[in-house]
């Protein structure tokens, strides 16, 4: 019996080595991984005022995905430590995320884009924060990885100013990912309400429309999420948790 067992193991090893039997590049663990994109930019234009990724727009989707069993990695245009904005630890989910040692280490040491293998992820999520308006549109390598994830059957999502990462994102056919799709993001009215229409390099609502998106919006600060095929976008910080919920729902449907 021992001889037969050893022979079976040896034969299996030979088959694996020969390439006749190979694991799916998206293994069970890989299928459970989601990539969060956070900004590396920390100043609002020439105002000198700090910005960065908005904590609640990371923590609330993180909570939904983590509880559904997904592992999350972080990438930023420059890698490493990214500046944080909206660090409200009175929010219990913000506090839970911030005090999670594993994820605090992860987000403080975000991956550089060139180290990312898109095959490792079933979804990519662009977190918001005003900093994104300066570096997400030109984060071409991250955009390339996002297009690869989408074209291999994965999900692309973004919230608030996070859709700034979608404005230059093109698929392999040369078309913008958002062209003809229902999309939303931080509105012109919301930008005006926070007094930054003359500070940001462009108005996100206008740019999304310019790229051919079917832009949808609600009144300022109201939860609003759009789902179109495998693209999910949320309007503002109030929409962050629902973006996470919709990601879980869509990913579950894809797996089934």
C-alpha positions in Angstrom: 0.0 0.0 0.0 2.9 2.4 0.9 4.5 1.6 -2.5 1.3 2.3 -4.4 0.8 5.6 -2.5 4.4 6.7 -3.2 4.0 5.8 -6.8 0.8 7.9 -7.0 2.5 10.9 -5.5 5.5 10.5 -7.8 3.2 10.3 -10.9 1.2 13.3 -9.8 4.4 15.3 -9.3 5.5 14.3 -12.8 2.2 15.4 -14.3 2.4 18.8 -12.5 6.0 19.3 -13.6 5.1 18.5 -17.2 2.4 21.1 -17.3 -0.3 18.6 -18.1 -2.1 19.5 -14.9 -2.0 23.1 -13.9 -3.9 25.1 -11.3 -6.2 27.8 -12.4 -4.3 31.1 -12.3 -7.1 32.3 -10.1 -7.1 29.8 -7.3 -9.7 29.8 -4.5 -7.6 32.2 -2.4 -6.9 34.4 -5.4 -10.5 34.6 -6.3 -11.2 36.0 -2.8 -8.7 38.9 -3.2 -9.7 42.5 -3.9 -7.4 45.3 -4.7 -8.0 48.8 -3.2 -6.5 51.8 -4.9 -5.6 54.8 -2.6 -4.0 58.1 -3.5 -0.4 59.1 -2.9 -1.3 62.8 -3.2 -1.5 64.8 0.0 -2.1 68.5 -0.8 -5.2 70.3 -2.3 -3.7 72.1 -5.3 -1.8 75.3 -4.2 -3.8 75.8 -1.1 -1.3 74.1 1.2 -4.2 72.2 2.8 -3.8 68.5 3.5 -5.8 65.8 1.8 -5.4 62.1 0.9 -7.6 59.1 0.7 -10.8 59.4 2.7 -10.8 56.9 5.6 -14.5 56.1 5.5 -14.4 55.4 1.8 -11.8 52.7 2.6 -13.1 51.3 5.9 -16.8 50.9 5.0 -16.3 48.9 1.8 -13.5 47.0 3.6 -15.9 46.0 6.3 -18.5 44.6 3.8 -15.9 42.7 1.8 -13.9 41.4 4.8 -17.1 40.1 6.5 -17.9 38.3 3.2 -14.5 36.5 3.3 -12.5 38.6 0.9 -8.9 39.5 1.5 -7.9 43.1 0.6 -4.6 44.5 -0.7 -3.7 48.1 -1.3 -1.9 49.8 -4.1 -1.1 53.5 -4.7 0.5 55.4 -7.5 3.8 55.8 -5.5 3.5 52.8 -3.1 4.2 52.9 0.6 2.5 55.2 3.1 -0.4 57.3 1.7 -1.8 60.4 3.4 -5.2 60.0 5.1 -8.1 62.5 5.3 -11.4 62.3 7.2 -9.8 60.3 10.0 -12.9 60.3 12.2 -12.4 57.6 14.8 -15.8 58.3 16.4 -17.1 56.3 13.4 -16.9 52.8 14.8 -16.1 51.2 11.4 -13.3 53.7 10.9 -12.0 52.8 14.4 -12.2 49.1 13.7 -10.3 49.4 10.5 -7.7 51.8 11.9 -7.0 49.5 14.9 -6.8 46.4 12.9 -3.1 45.6 13.0 -3.0 43.5 9.9 -4.8 46.1 7.7 -3.0 49.0 9.3 0.3 47.4 8.2 -1.1 46.7 4.7 -2.4 50.2 4.1 0.7 51.8 5.5 2.8 49.8 3.1 0.7 49.9 -0.1 2.1 48.1 -3.1 3.7 49.9 -6.0 1.8 49.4 -9.3 4.6 47.5 -11.0 4.5 44.8 -8.3 0.8 44.0 -9.0 -0.3 40.9 -10.9 -3.9 41.5 -12.1 -4.5 37.7 -12.1 -4.4 37.7 -8.3 -7.6 39.8 -8.0 -11.2 39.3 -8.8 -12.0 43.0 -8.2 -10.4 46.5 -8.0 -11.9 49.4 -6.0 -10.8 53.0 -6.3 -11.3 54.7 -2.9 -12.0 58.4 -2.9 -10.6 61.5 -1.2 -9.6 64.8 -2.9 -6.0 63.6 -3.4 -7.2 61.2 -6.1 -8.0 64.1 -8.4 -4.3 64.9 -8.9 -2.8 61.4 -9.3 -5.5 58.8 -10.2 -6.1 60.0 -13.8 -2.4 59.7 -14.7 -1.9 56.4 -12.8 -1.7 54.5 -16.1 -0.2 51.3 -14.9 -2.9 50.9 -12.2 -5.4 51.6 -15.0 -3.9 48.9 -17.1 -4.2 46.4 -14.2 -7.9 47.5 -13.7 -8.6 46.9 -17.4 -7.0 43.4 -17.2 -9.1 42.6 -14.1 -12.3 43.8 -15.9 -11.6 42.0 -19.2 -10.9 38.8 -17.4 -14.4 38.8 -15.8 -13.7 40.8 -12.7 -15.3 43.9 -11.1 -14.3 47.5 -11.2 -15.7 49.8 -8.5 -15.1 53.4 -7.2 -16.7 55.9 -4.9 -16.9 59.7 -4.5 -13.7 61.1 -6.2 -12.4 57.5 -6.8 -14.0 57.5 -10.3 -11.2 60.0 -11.2 -9.3 56.8 -11.7 -11.7 55.7 -14.5 -11.6 58.9 -16.6 -8.6 57.7 -18.7 -9.1 54.0 -18.3 -9.3 52.3 -21.7 -10.0 48.7 -22.6 -8.1 46.7 -25.1 -10.5 47.8 -27.9 -9.4 51.4 -27.3 -12.7 52.5 -25.8 -13.1 54.1 -22.4 -14.4 51.6 -19.8 -17.1 54.0 -18.7 -18.3 54.9 -22.2 -22.1 54.3 -22.5 -22.3 52.9 -18.9 -24.3 54.3 -16.0 -21.8 56.0 -13.7 -21.8 58.4 -10.8 -19.3 60.1 -8.6 -18.8 63.4 -6.7 -21.2 65.9 -8.2 -20.5 69.5 -9.3 -23.0 70.6 -6.6 -21.1 68.7 -3.9 -17.8 70.1 -5.1 -19.2 73.6 -4.9 -20.6 72.9 -1.4 -17.1 72.1 -0.1 -15.7 75.2 -1.9 -13.2 73.4 -4.1 -14.5 73.9 -7.7 -11.6 76.3 -8.4 -9.0 74.1 -6.6 -9.5 70.7 -8.2 -7.8 70.2 -11.6 -11.2 69.3 -13.2 -14.8 68.7 -12.2 -15.3 65.0 -11.9 -19.0 65.1 -13.1 -18.0 67.0 -16.2 -15.1 64.7 -17.0 -17.1 61.6 -16.7 -19.7 63.0 -19.1 -16.9 64.0 -21.5 -15.7 60.4 -21.6 -19.2 59.3 -22.7 -20.5 58.0 -19.4 -24.3 58.0 -18.8 -23.8 60.1 -15.6 -26.5 59.7 -12.9 -26.7 61.7 -9.7 -28.9 62.4 -6.7 -29.1 65.5 -4.5 -25.9 66.3 -2.5 -24.9 63.9 0.2 -27.6 61.4 -0.6 -26.6 57.7 -0.9 -26.4 56.8 -4.6 -24.8 53.8 -6.2 -24.9 52.7 -9.9 -24.3 49.2 -11.1 -23.8 48.6 -14.8 -22.6 45.2 -15.9 -19.4 44.7 -13.7 -18.9 48.4 -13.0 -20.0 49.9 -9.6 -19.8 53.6 -8.7 -20.9 55.5 -5.7 -21.5 59.3 -5.5 -20.1 60.4 -2.2 -18.9 59.2 1.3 -22.5 58.3 2.2 -22.4 55.7 -0.6 -19.2 53.9 0.4 -20.8 51.1 2.4 -23.4 50.4 -0.3 -20.6 50.2 -2.9 -19.1 47.4 -0.8 -22.4 45.6 -0.5 -22.9 45.8 -4.2 -19.4 44.4 -4.8 -20.2 41.5 -2.6 -23.5 40.8 -4.3 -21.9 41.0 -7.8 -18.9 38.9 -6.9 -21.2 36.3 -5.5 -23.2 36.2 -8.7 -20.0 35.9 -10.8 -18.7 33.0 -8.7 -22.1 31.2 -9.0 
